[in-house]
Amino acid sequence: MVQLASTLVAGLAGLASVVSAHPGHDVKAEAAERAAFLKNAPLRSRSLDQCATKLRARGQEQRNIARREHAVKNLRRSMGLESRMPYPTHFLPTSMHDTTY
């Protein structure tokens, strides 16, 4: 029982320190400030368009594509799936006038 009480007191003290970590912090004021910034900032300053050509020139885009393909290959292998699954064609109509699938 003593251990439970001391654990409870320590937990309440921890909770009190978290709650009082930012006294006087107004979340609504911060949200309004962020909204005003995003409204007034040009779209170009908020996007990565200005970096895209540099990243592409460094080969970052191709490395990302290769990294993702490798991750998918590993996931497929771990799940026991084929690396390249054939497209199912058995449900496609044989002619454009055939409506029975």
Secondary structure, 3 states (H helix, E strand, C coil): CHHHHHHHHHHHHHHHHHHCCCCCCCHHHHHHHHHHHHHHCCHHHHCCHHHHHHHHHHCHHHHHHHHHHHHHHHHHHHHCCCCCCCCCCCCCCCCCCCCCC
